[in-house]
Amino acid sequence: MTIKDIAQLSGCGVATVSRVLNNHPDVSEETRQRVLAVVAEQGFEPNRNARRLKQQAGTGISIIVRGKHNILFADLVERLQSALRGAERDTSIHFLDEEDDEVAYACRLCRERKPPGIIFLGGDLSHFQAQFQCVSTPSLLLTNCARELGFPNLSSLTTDDEAAAYAAIAFLAGRGHRAIGVLGSWKRSQIACRRMRGCRRACRDLGLDFDPAVQGEACRYSLPGGYEAAKALLERCPNLTALFAASDVIALGAVRAIQDMGGRVPEDVSVIGFDGIAFTNYVNPRLATVRQDIQYMARRGVEVLLGSMEGGAPFHETVPFRLETGESVAQV
């Protein structure tokens, strides 16, 4: 009888069972009692010796973050660390540039440190296709979908980026905007490409004129990237009344650029972002955004990874998004 067996019988995740057995407070009383009832019924006793040996051997899960300036990933890292602490797992964080090869880095990491599990935040699927076969470690990809890759040790959780971008453009159109610009990293990022695809499909369906070569400006996922891209786009297309940014960080840089150019948000130019990072609630105006459920992503992601480390099959899930109207989009 193992923790995995207790998890299956109680209908809880492996991480939740571990928290109950270690008397962590962040478990509901109902869940705690359900797990303890199964433990009592099965006569399960945790192997303290095995746990001590496992701790001595090292339990650090490696989190590889592709993109040093992505605030969404910073929020995710914090939540992942919290969930992994609850499962008595240490973490090591590895920050890469958004143009680095995260899978090549993981290959080296596996050779040198042999982590028991790996979490990728952000990822280029072409890198996984090229050399993930060198990684035998149970792994999880967050914010991109690995379903089609078919690796037995790679799970994923992501948002439907195309549908979410479509919803953002439909929201702008619903507020009367017909001339919309798009800021993003689609020349470097598959995620941004899917968001651009959603923008183009929405504009086509809604009868909006949209030429990506004119109304789109590529940039990095950073405040300076969003700032410079917004300035360049608005200088080229001063008739635009709204901007959709492929991330909140880009959107916040764009807001500042509009203000520095003598404009007002949303009176002159409306702005909507993507991600729903906490910081967007504390800027003026409060940013309209597509919110990804990172709390669920982190909690469920840890459960999935720990389950795969116990021999579970790969798991892939699309996490729902929510559009938050904020204060940065005006009616025209």
Contacts in CASP RR format, 6 or more apart in sequence:
PFRMAT RR
TARGET T0000
AUTHOR 0000-0000-0000
METHOD contacts of the structure
MODEL  1
MTIKDIAQLSGCGVATVSRVLNNHPDVSEETRQRVLAVVAEQGFEPNRNA
RRLKQQAGTGISIIVRGKHNILFADLVERLQSALRGAERDTSIHFLDEED
DEVAYACRLCRERKPPGIIFLGGDLSHFQAQFQCVSTPSLLLTNCARELG
FPNLSSLTTDDEAAAYAAIAFLAGRGHRAIGVLGSWKRSQIACRRMRGCR
RACRDLGLDFDPAVQGEACRYSLPGGYEAAKALLERCPNLTALFAASDVI
ALGAVRAIQDMGGRVPEDVSVIGFDGIAFTNYVNPRLATVRQDIQYMARR
GVEVLLGSMEGGAPFHETVPFRLETGESVAQV
1 42 0 8 1.000
1 43 0 8 1.000
1 44 0 8 1.000
2 310 0 8 1.000
3 14 0 8 1.000
3 17 0 8 1.000
3 18 0 8 1.000
3 21 0 8 1.000
3 46 0 8 1.000
3 310 0 8 1.000
4 14 0 8 1.000
4 307 0 8 1.000
4 310 0 8 1.000
4 311 0 8 1.000
5 42 0 8 1.000
5 44 0 8 1.000
6 17 0 8 1.000
6 35 0 8 1.000
6 38 0 8 1.000
6 39 0 8 1.000
6 42 0 8 1.000
6 44 0 8 1.000
7 13 0 8 1.000
7 14 0 8 1.000
7 16 0 8 1.000
7 17 0 8 1.000
9 38 0 8 1.000
9 42 0 8 1.000
10 17 0 8 1.000
10 34 0 8 1.000
10 35 0 8 1.000
10 37 0 8 1.000
10 38 0 8 1.000
11 34 0 8 1.000
12 20 0 8 1.000
12 31 0 8 1.000
12 34 0 8 1.000
12 35 0 8 1.000
13 303 0 8 1.000
13 306 0 8 1.000
13 307 0 8 1.000
14 87 0 8 1.000
14 303 0 8 1.000
14 306 0 8 1.000
14 307 0 8 1.000
14 310 0 8 1.000
15 83 0 8 1.000
15 84 0 8 1.000
15 86 0 8 1.000
15 87 0 8 1.000
15 299 0 8 1.000
15 302 0 8 1.000
15 303 0 8 1.000
15 306 0 8 1.000
16 27 0 8 1.000
16 31 0 8 1.000
16 35 0 8 1.000
16 303 0 8 1.000
17 35 0 8 1.000
18 86 0 8 1.000
18 87 0 8 1.000
18 88 0 8 1.000
18 306 0 8 1.000
19 26 0 8 1.000
19 27 0 8 1.000
19 86 0 8 1.000
19 87 0 8 1.000
20 27 0 8 1.000
20 31 0 8 1.000
20 32 0 8 1.000
20 35 0 8 1.000
20 36 0 8 1.000
21 35 0 8 1.000
21 39 0 8 1.000
21 46 0 8 1.000
22 86 0 8 1.000
22 88 0 8 1.000
24 86 0 8 1.000
26 86 0 8 1.000
38 44 0 8 1.000
51 88 0 8 1.000
55 88 0 8 1.000
58 90 0 8 1.000
58 116 0 8 1.000
59 88 0 8 1.000
59 89 0 8 1.000
59 90 0 8 1.000
59 116 0 8 1.000
60 89 0 8 1.000
60 90 0 8 1.000
60 91 0 8 1.000
60 92 0 8 1.000
60 115 0 8 1.000
60 116 0 8 1.000
60 117 0 8 1.000
61 84 0 8 1.000
61 89 0 8 1.000
61 90 0 8 1.000
61 91 0 8 1.000
61 92 0 8 1.000
61 115 0 8 1.000
61 116 0 8 1.000
61 117 0 8 1.000
61 118 0 8 1.000
61 119 0 8 1.000
61 305 0 8 1.000
62 91 0 8 1.000
62 92 0 8 1.000
62 94 0 8 1.000
62 106 0 8 1.000
62 109 0 8 1.000
62 113 0 8 1.000
62 115 0 8 1.000
62 117 0 8 1.000
62 118 0 8 1.000
62 119 0 8 1.000
63 77 0 8 1.000
63 80 0 8 1.000
63 81 0 8 1.000
63 91 0 8 1.000
63 92 0 8 1.000
63 93 0 8 1.000
63 94 0 8 1.000
63 118 0 8 1.000
63 119 0 8 1.000
63 121 0 8 1.000
64 94 0 8 1.000
64 96 0 8 1.000
64 102 0 8 1.000
64 105 0 8 1.000
64 106 0 8 1.000
64 109 0 8 1.000
64 118 0 8 1.000
64 119 0 8 1.000
64 120 0 8 1.000
64 121 0 8 1.000
65 73 0 8 1.000
65 77 0 8 1.000
65 93 0 8 1.000
65 94 0 8 1.000
65 95 0 8 1.000
65 96 0 8 1.000
65 121 0 8 1.000
65 122 0 8 1.000
66 96 0 8 1.000
66 97 0 8 1.000
66 98 0 8 1.000
66 100 0 8 1.000
66 102 0 8 1.000
66 120 0 8 1.000
66 121 0 8 1.000
66 122 0 8 1.000
66 123 0 8 1.000
66 124 0 8 1.000
67 73 0 8 1.000
67 95 0 8 1.000
67 96 0 8 1.000
67 97 0 8 1.000
67 98 0 8 1.000
67 122 0 8 1.000
67 221 0 8 1.000
68 95 0 8 1.000
68 96 0 8 1.000
68 97 0 8 1.000
68 98 0 8 1.000
69 98 0 8 1.000
69 220 0 8 1.000
69 221 0 8 1.000
69 222 0 8 1.000
69 223 0 8 1.000
69 249 0 8 1.000
70 98 0 8 1.000
70 121 0 8 1.000
70 221 0 8 1.000
70 247 0 8 1.000
70 249 0 8 1.000
71 248 0 8 1.000
71 249 0 8 1.000
71 275 0 8 1.000
71 277 0 8 1.000
71 279 0 8 1.000
72 143 0 8 1.000
72 247 0 8 1.000
72 248 0 8 1.000
72 249 0 8 1.000
72 275 0 8 1.000
72 276 0 8 1.000
72 277 0 8 1.000
72 292 0 8 1.000
72 294 0 8 1.000
73 121 0 8 1.000
73 122 0 8 1.000
75 277 0 8 1.000
75 278 0 8 1.000
75 294 0 8 1.000
76 121 0 8 1.000
76 142 0 8 1.000
76 143 0 8 1.000
76 294 0 8 1.000
76 297 0 8 1.000
76 298 0 8 1.000
77 93 0 8 1.000
77 121 0 8 1.000
79 294 0 8 1.000
79 295 0 8 1.000
79 297 0 8 1.000
79 298 0 8 1.000
79 299 0 8 1.000
80 91 0 8 1.000
80 119 0 8 1.000
80 298 0 8 1.000
80 301 0 8 1.000
80 302 0 8 1.000
81 91 0 8 1.000
82 298 0 8 1.000
83 298 0 8 1.000
83 299 0 8 1.000
83 301 0 8 1.000
83 302 0 8 1.000
84 90 0 8 1.000
84 91 0 8 1.000
84 302 0 8 1.000
87 302 0 8 1.000
87 306 0 8 1.000
89 306 0 8 1.000
92 113 0 8 1.000
92 115 0 8 1.000
94 105 0 8 1.000
94 109 0 8 1.000
96 102 0 8 1.000
96 105 0 8 1.000
98 185 0 8 1.000
98 188 0 8 1.000
98 189 0 8 1.000
98 220 0 8 1.000
98 221 0 8 1.000
99 188 0 8 1.000
101 124 0 8 1.000
101 127 0 8 1.000
102 120 0 8 1.000
102 122 0 8 1.000
102 123 0 8 1.000
102 124 0 8 1.000
102 127 0 8 1.000
103 127 0 8 1.000
103 128 0 8 1.000
103 130 0 8 1.000
103 131 0 8 1.000
103 132 0 8 1.000
103 135 0 8 1.000
104 127 0 8 1.000
104 131 0 8 1.000
106 118 0 8 1.000
106 120 0 8 1.000
106 132 0 8 1.000
106 135 0 8 1.000
106 137 0 8 1.000
106 139 0 8 1.000
107 131 0 8 1.000
107 134 0 8 1.000
107 135 0 8 1.000
109 115 0 8 1.000
109 118 0 8 1.000
110 118 0 8 1.000
110 134 0 8 1.000
110 135 0 8 1.000
110 136 0 8 1.000
110 137 0 8 1.000
114 137 0 8 1.000
115 137 0 8 1.000
116 137 0 8 1.000
116 138 0 8 1.000
116 309 0 8 1.000
117 137 0 8 1.000
117 138 0 8 1.000
117 139 0 8 1.000
117 305 0 8 1.000
117 309 0 8 1.000
118 135 0 8 1.000
118 137 0 8 1.000
118 138 0 8 1.000
118 139 0 8 1.000
118 140 0 8 1.000
119 139 0 8 1.000
119 140 0 8 1.000
119 142 0 8 1.000
119 301 0 8 1.000
119 305 0 8 1.000
120 139 0 8 1.000
120 140 0 8 1.000
120 141 0 8 1.000
120 142 0 8 1.000
121 142 0 8 1.000
121 143 0 8 1.000
122 141 0 8 1.000
122 142 0 8 1.000
122 143 0 8 1.000
122 144 0 8 1.000
122 191 0 8 1.000
123 141 0 8 1.000
123 143 0 8 1.000
123 144 0 8 1.000
123 190 0 8 1.000
124 189 0 8 1.000
124 190 0 8 1.000
125 144 0 8 1.000
125 146 0 8 1.000
125 149 0 8 1.000
125 190 0 8 1.000
128 141 0 8 1.000
128 146 0 8 1.000
128 149 0 8 1.000
128 151 0 8 1.000
128 154 0 8 1.000
129 149 0 8 1.000
132 139 0 8 1.000
132 149 0 8 1.000
132 151 0 8 1.000
132 154 0 8 1.000
133 151 0 8 1.000
135 153 0 8 1.000
136 153 0 8 1.000
137 153 0 8 1.000
138 153 0 8 1.000
138 305 0 8 1.000
138 307 0 8 1.000
138 308 0 8 1.000
138 309 0 8 1.000
138 311 0 8 1.000
139 151 0 8 1.000
139 153 0 8 1.000
139 154 0 8 1.000
139 155 0 8 1.000
139 305 0 8 1.000
139 308 0 8 1.000
140 154 0 8 1.000
140 155 0 8 1.000
140 156 0 8 1.000
140 157 0 8 1.000
140 301 0 8 1.000
140 304 0 8 1.000
140 305 0 8 1.000
140 308 0 8 1.000
141 154 0 8 1.000
141 155 0 8 1.000
141 156 0 8 1.000
141 157 0 8 1.000
141 158 0 8 1.000
142 156 0 8 1.000
142 157 0 8 1.000
142 158 0 8 1.000
142 297 0 8 1.000
142 301 0 8 1.000
143 157 0 8 1.000
143 158 0 8 1.000
143 159 0 8 1.000
143 191 0 8 1.000
143 292 0 8 1.000
143 297 0 8 1.000
144 156 0 8 1.000
144 158 0 8 1.000
144 190 0 8 1.000
144 191 0 8 1.000
145 156 0 8 1.000
145 158 0 8 1.000
145 316 0 8 1.000
145 318 0 8 1.000
146 154 0 8 1.000
146 155 0 8 1.000
146 156 0 8 1.000
146 314 0 8 1.000
146 316 0 8 1.000
147 156 0 8 1.000
147 316 0 8 1.000
150 314 0 8 1.000
151 314 0 8 1.000
152 313 0 8 1.000
152 314 0 8 1.000
153 308 0 8 1.000
153 314 0 8 1.000
154 314 0 8 1.000
155 301 0 8 1.000
155 304 0 8 1.000
155 305 0 8 1.000
155 308 0 8 1.000
155 314 0 8 1.000
155 315 0 8 1.000
155 316 0 8 1.000
156 316 0 8 1.000
156 317 0 8 1.000
157 297 0 8 1.000
157 300 0 8 1.000
157 301 0 8 1.000
157 304 0 8 1.000
157 316 0 8 1.000
157 317 0 8 1.000
157 318 0 8 1.000
157 319 0 8 1.000
158 317 0 8 1.000
158 318 0 8 1.000
158 319 0 8 1.000
159 292 0 8 1.000
159 293 0 8 1.000
159 318 0 8 1.000
159 319 0 8 1.000
159 320 0 8 1.000
159 321 0 8 1.000
160 318 0 8 1.000
160 321 0 8 1.000
161 191 0 8 1.000
161 194 0 8 1.000
161 195 0 8 1.000
161 198 0 8 1.000
162 194 0 8 1.000
162 195 0 8 1.000
162 197 0 8 1.000
162 198 0 8 1.000
162 201 0 8 1.000
163 198 0 8 1.000
163 321 0 8 1.000
164 195 0 8 1.000
164 274 0 8 1.000
164 290 0 8 1.000
164 292 0 8 1.000
164 321 0 8 1.000
164 323 0 8 1.000
165 194 0 8 1.000
165 195 0 8 1.000
165 196 0 8 1.000
165 197 0 8 1.000
165 198 0 8 1.000
165 199 0 8 1.000
165 202 0 8 1.000
165 244 0 8 1.000
165 246 0 8 1.000
165 274 0 8 1.000
165 290 0 8 1.000
166 198 0 8 1.000
166 199 0 8 1.000
166 201 0 8 1.000
166 202 0 8 1.000
167 290 0 8 1.000
167 321 0 8 1.000
167 323 0 8 1.000
168 199 0 8 1.000
168 202 0 8 1.000
168 244 0 8 1.000
168 272 0 8 1.000
168 273 0 8 1.000
168 274 0 8 1.000
168 290 0 8 1.000
168 323 0 8 1.000
169 180 0 8 1.000
169 198 0 8 1.000
169 199 0 8 1.000
169 202 0 8 1.000
169 203 0 8 1.000
169 206 0 8 1.000
169 208 0 8 1.000
169 244 0 8 1.000
170 202 0 8 1.000
170 206 0 8 1.000
171 272 0 8 1.000
171 288 0 8 1.000
171 323 0 8 1.000
171 325 0 8 1.000
171 329 0 8 1.000
172 180 0 8 1.000
172 242 0 8 1.000
172 244 0 8 1.000
172 270 0 8 1.000
172 272 0 8 1.000
172 329 0 8 1.000
173 180 0 8 1.000
173 202 0 8 1.000
173 206 0 8 1.000
173 208 0 8 1.000
175 242 0 8 1.000
175 270 0 8 1.000
175 329 0 8 1.000
175 330 0 8 1.000
175 331 0 8 1.000
175 332 0 8 1.000
176 331 0 8 1.000
176 332 0 8 1.000
177 241 0 8 1.000
177 242 0 8 1.000
177 270 0 8 1.000
177 329 0 8 1.000
177 332 0 8 1.000
178 208 0 8 1.000
178 209 0 8 1.000
178 241 0 8 1.000
179 209 0 8 1.000
179 215 0 8 1.000
179 237 0 8 1.000
179 239 0 8 1.000
179 240 0 8 1.000
179 241 0 8 1.000
179 242 0 8 1.000
180 199 0 8 1.000
180 203 0 8 1.000
180 208 0 8 1.000
180 210 0 8 1.000
180 215 0 8 1.000
180 240 0 8 1.000
180 241 0 8 1.000
180 242 0 8 1.000
180 243 0 8 1.000
180 244 0 8 1.000
181 210 0 8 1.000
181 215 0 8 1.000
181 216 0 8 1.000
181 217 0 8 1.000
181 233 0 8 1.000
181 237 0 8 1.000
181 240 0 8 1.000
181 242 0 8 1.000
181 243 0 8 1.000
181 244 0 8 1.000
182 196 0 8 1.000
182 199 0 8 1.000
182 212 0 8 1.000
182 215 0 8 1.000
182 216 0 8 1.000
182 217 0 8 1.000
182 243 0 8 1.000
182 244 0 8 1.000
182 245 0 8 1.000
182 246 0 8 1.000
183 216 0 8 1.000
183 217 0 8 1.000
183 219 0 8 1.000
183 226 0 8 1.000
183 229 0 8 1.000
183 230 0 8 1.000
183 233 0 8 1.000
183 243 0 8 1.000
183 244 0 8 1.000
183 245 0 8 1.000
183 246 0 8 1.000
183 250 0 8 1.000
183 251 0 8 1.000
183 254 0 8 1.000
184 192 0 8 1.000
184 195 0 8 1.000
184 196 0 8 1.000
184 216 0 8 1.000
184 217 0 8 1.000
184 218 0 8 1.000
184 219 0 8 1.000
184 221 0 8 1.000
184 229 0 8 1.000
184 245 0 8 1.000
184 246 0 8 1.000
184 247 0 8 1.000
184 250 0 8 1.000
185 192 0 8 1.000
185 218 0 8 1.000
185 219 0 8 1.000
185 220 0 8 1.000
185 221 0 8 1.000
185 246 0 8 1.000
185 247 0 8 1.000
185 250 0 8 1.000
186 192 0 8 1.000
186 193 0 8 1.000
186 195 0 8 1.000
186 196 0 8 1.000
186 218 0 8 1.000
186 246 0 8 1.000
187 218 0 8 1.000
188 218 0 8 1.000
188 220 0 8 1.000
189 221 0 8 1.000
189 246 0 8 1.000
191 246 0 8 1.000
192 246 0 8 1.000
195 246 0 8 1.000
195 274 0 8 1.000
196 212 0 8 1.000
196 246 0 8 1.000
199 210 0 8 1.000
199 244 0 8 1.000
200 210 0 8 1.000
200 212 0 8 1.000
202 208 0 8 1.000
203 209 0 8 1.000
203 210 0 8 1.000
204 210 0 8 1.000
214 236 0 8 1.000
214 237 0 8 1.000
215 233 0 8 1.000
215 237 0 8 1.000
215 240 0 8 1.000
216 233 0 8 1.000
217 229 0 8 1.000
217 230 0 8 1.000
217 232 0 8 1.000
217 233 0 8 1.000
218 229 0 8 1.000
219 225 0 8 1.000
219 226 0 8 1.000
219 228 0 8 1.000
219 229 0 8 1.000
219 250 0 8 1.000
220 226 0 8 1.000
221 246 0 8 1.000
221 247 0 8 1.000
221 249 0 8 1.000
221 250 0 8 1.000
222 249 0 8 1.000
222 250 0 8 1.000
223 249 0 8 1.000
223 252 0 8 1.000
223 253 0 8 1.000
223 256 0 8 1.000
224 253 0 8 1.000
225 250 0 8 1.000
225 253 0 8 1.000
226 245 0 8 1.000
226 249 0 8 1.000
226 250 0 8 1.000
226 251 0 8 1.000
226 252 0 8 1.000
226 253 0 8 1.000
226 254 0 8 1.000
226 257 0 8 1.000
227 253 0 8 1.000
227 254 0 8 1.000
227 256 0 8 1.000
227 257 0 8 1.000
228 257 0 8 1.000
229 250 0 8 1.000
229 254 0 8 1.000
230 243 0 8 1.000
230 253 0 8 1.000
230 254 0 8 1.000
230 257 0 8 1.000
230 258 0 8 1.000
231 257 0 8 1.000
231 260 0 8 1.000
231 261 0 8 1.000
233 240 0 8 1.000
233 243 0 8 1.000
234 240 0 8 1.000
234 257 0 8 1.000
234 258 0 8 1.000
234 261 0 8 1.000
234 269 0 8 1.000
240 269 0 8 1.000
241 269 0 8 1.000
241 270 0 8 1.000
241 332 0 8 1.000
242 269 0 8 1.000
242 270 0 8 1.000
242 271 0 8 1.000
242 272 0 8 1.000
242 329 0 8 1.000
243 251 0 8 1.000
243 254 0 8 1.000
243 269 0 8 1.000
243 270 0 8 1.000
243 271 0 8 1.000
243 272 0 8 1.000
244 272 0 8 1.000
244 273 0 8 1.000
244 274 0 8 1.000
245 251 0 8 1.000
245 254 0 8 1.000
245 271 0 8 1.000
245 272 0 8 1.000
245 273 0 8 1.000
245 274 0 8 1.000
246 273 0 8 1.000
246 274 0 8 1.000
247 273 0 8 1.000
247 274 0 8 1.000
247 275 0 8 1.000
248 273 0 8 1.000
248 274 0 8 1.000
248 275 0 8 1.000
248 276 0 8 1.000
248 277 0 8 1.000
248 279 0 8 1.000
248 280 0 8 1.000
248 287 0 8 1.000
248 289 0 8 1.000
249 275 0 8 1.000
249 277 0 8 1.000
250 273 0 8 1.000
251 271 0 8 1.000
251 272 0 8 1.000
251 273 0 8 1.000
251 274 0 8 1.000
251 280 0 8 1.000
251 287 0 8 1.000
251 289 0 8 1.000
251 328 0 8 1.000
252 279 0 8 1.000
252 280 0 8 1.000
252 283 0 8 1.000
252 287 0 8 1.000
254 271 0 8 1.000
255 265 0 8 1.000
255 271 0 8 1.000
255 283 0 8 1.000
255 287 0 8 1.000
255 328 0 8 1.000
258 264 0 8 1.000
258 265 0 8 1.000
258 268 0 8 1.000
258 269 0 8 1.000
258 271 0 8 1.000
259 265 0 8 1.000
263 269 0 8 1.000
265 271 0 8 1.000
265 285 0 8 1.000
265 328 0 8 1.000
266 285 0 8 1.000
266 327 0 8 1.000
266 328 0 8 1.000
266 329 0 8 1.000
266 330 0 8 1.000
267 330 0 8 1.000
270 288 0 8 1.000
270 328 0 8 1.000
270 329 0 8 1.000
270 330 0 8 1.000
270 332 0 8 1.000
271 287 0 8 1.000
271 288 0 8 1.000
271 328 0 8 1.000
271 329 0 8 1.000
272 287 0 8 1.000
272 288 0 8 1.000
272 289 0 8 1.000
272 290 0 8 1.000
272 328 0 8 1.000
272 329 0 8 1.000
273 280 0 8 1.000
273 287 0 8 1.000
273 288 0 8 1.000
273 289 0 8 1.000
273 290 0 8 1.000
274 289 0 8 1.000
274 290 0 8 1.000
275 289 0 8 1.000
275 290 0 8 1.000
275 291 0 8 1.000
275 292 0 8 1.000
276 289 0 8 1.000
276 290 0 8 1.000
276 291 0 8 1.000
276 292 0 8 1.000
276 324 0 8 1.000
277 289 0 8 1.000
280 286 0 8 1.000
280 287 0 8 1.000
280 289 0 8 1.000
285 326 0 8 1.000
285 327 0 8 1.000
285 328 0 8 1.000
286 326 0 8 1.000
286 327 0 8 1.000
286 328 0 8 1.000
287 326 0 8 1.000
287 327 0 8 1.000
287 328 0 8 1.000
288 323 0 8 1.000
288 324 0 8 1.000
288 325 0 8 1.000
288 326 0 8 1.000
288 327 0 8 1.000
288 328 0 8 1.000
288 329 0 8 1.000
289 323 0 8 1.000
289 324 0 8 1.000
289 326 0 8 1.000
290 321 0 8 1.000
290 322 0 8 1.000
290 323 0 8 1.000
290 324 0 8 1.000
291 321 0 8 1.000
291 322 0 8 1.000
291 323 0 8 1.000
291 324 0 8 1.000
292 319 0 8 1.000
292 321 0 8 1.000
293 319 0 8 1.000
293 320 0 8 1.000
293 321 0 8 1.000
293 322 0 8 1.000
296 319 0 8 1.000
297 319 0 8 1.000
300 317 0 8 1.000
300 319 0 8 1.000
304 315 0 8 1.000
308 314 0 8 1.000
308 315 0 8 1.000
END
